[in-house]
Amino acid sequence: MLAIVNTCAVIGLDGHIVEVQTDFNPRAHLPSFNLVGLPGVAVRESKDRARSAIRNSGLRFPNKAYVVNLSPADIQKHGPSYDLAIAIGILAATDQIPLHTLDNTMFIGELSLDGSIRHVKGVLPMVYTAMQESIETVFVPEEDAGEAALVESVAIIPVRSIGQLVEHLYQLNPINPYRADLESSSDEPALADGLVDFADIRGQEHVKRALEVAAAGNHNILMSGPPGAGKSLQARALAGILPPLVTQEALEVTRIYSIVDMLSQDQPLIRQRPFRAPHHTISQVGLVGGGSIPKPGEISLAHRGVLFLDEINEHSSKVLEVLRQPIEDKIVTISRAKGSVTFPANFLLVGARNPCPCGFYGDLQQSCNCTPNQIQRYQTRLSGPILDRIDIHVEVPRVDFDKLLGDKRAESSLDIRRRVESARNRQVQRFEQHAGLFANGDMTVSEIDDFCVLSDEARQILTLSVRRLQLSARSYHRVLKLSRTIADLDSADDIQVLHIAEALQYRPKAE
């Protein structure tokens, strides 16, 4: 008897429907179990888990001949998420569950030997694929039901064990579909626990302004200054002024964290923008992703959020250079002999560095011990193409001791975030006809022409500045996008002279 059960394979972030075709031959004289269709090691072990789980659930596993084909056979299958579909295929082929209950369904889960169904990673992309293929019902492990229910148009049935699932299929003890309570998960404190409030940071108002502009338009920023000036502190405070993710962004980020198994079961939908701060010893694979089974790296985990590279000059130059393409294209493509996968990588890059090896070059209070050659070698660790891709360059000077002792509190992160959210809302409305575009920093050249409207005076100032500063074409477009964000913070429809002037001051002094 032949039974066909649907499950799903995840390659990169995309799911692919896999048919588990089970053929049972009760007339065979010699028992056998053949699993074909490019199964990986964990998948080949599924037959043993399925056999024990079925028997320990009080069901029959006839010791005859089985052939299980995972179709399409040209896709490599990895992981234990096929266990449940293989077990259900065996039960259907041996006439222990009705075949009609398998229509328009998908089964996802790992089996324990006692028949219980365990958590697997990548459930959200699988259920999203089921929705695209018009599959109506998906059976998932009970602990993954909250994540799966983020796809609202599919009925999610949470199951604890094979025995419970068989009773449901026979309508002896039906399981109610899981309903996600998305509204309650959106209630968040004004400032998340553990974040630094800008009100507690004394002085350096121009740096706070630069970070506000970066957050409002998703612009890359590089902070340079002596040790202890507060670069890392302010970079981490940036997370407190970022606007919450809109629904489409939240689902994009949640899919990435689903396949790397980094979601909370209590609140699976990620609402806050990611903040990733890898150590400077990170490898290329750790940063951009890769491996024999390609997985996302830090730049994809920072998608729609912040990638903070502290002591950026200490990172390997080879590692930094791989950021060129993701910064421009907002994606990273990982190619291997077996194929290639593409991960999203639309992040806000925040870099912090010292001006020289000792850190005190240009400092007014402490002399620098570095030679000119040492300073030049240190500063050139960041190549011109990388620097050209950074919108905002800002100096972070040492804070005066009098300001540190003062009682006056600065503007709070909550107040700054209100302006940032207002500017982001203007951008969301502006780009509502452009799918996937949410911030000024993501605009392409054609969109810059459409949305960066300059007043006559602003156009004259920009033309003179481009010639005088010898800006590259990329720098010119980045100044325009930055000016558009500054205008949004000012609630202005057109870009004015003051907006261009502020954007130009964020260019590096070397230009």
Protein Blocks (a to p, Z undefined) as FASTA:
>chain_A
ZZdddddddehjbccdddddddddfkbfbdcdddehiiafklmmmmmmmmmmmmmnopac
ddbddddddddfkbccedjklmmmmmmmmmmmnopacfklmgoiaceddddfkopacdde
hklmmmmmmmmnopabdcddfklmmmmmmpmkbccdddfbfklmmmmmnomaccdddddd
fklmmpccfbdghiacfklpggjklmmmmmmmmmmnopacdddddehilmmmmmmmmmmm
pccddfklmmmmmmmmmmnopacfklmpafbdcdddddfkbcfklmnogcjbdcddfklm
mgoiacddehkllpcfklmmmmmmmmmnopacdddfkbccddddddcddddddfbfnopg
oiakbccfbdfklmmmmmmmpcfklmmmpmbdcddddddfklmmpmbdcddfklmmmmmm
mmmmmmmmmmmmmghiabfklpcfklmmmmmccdfklmmmmmmmmmmnopafklmmmmmm
mmmmmmmmnopabdcfklmmmmmmmpcfkZZ
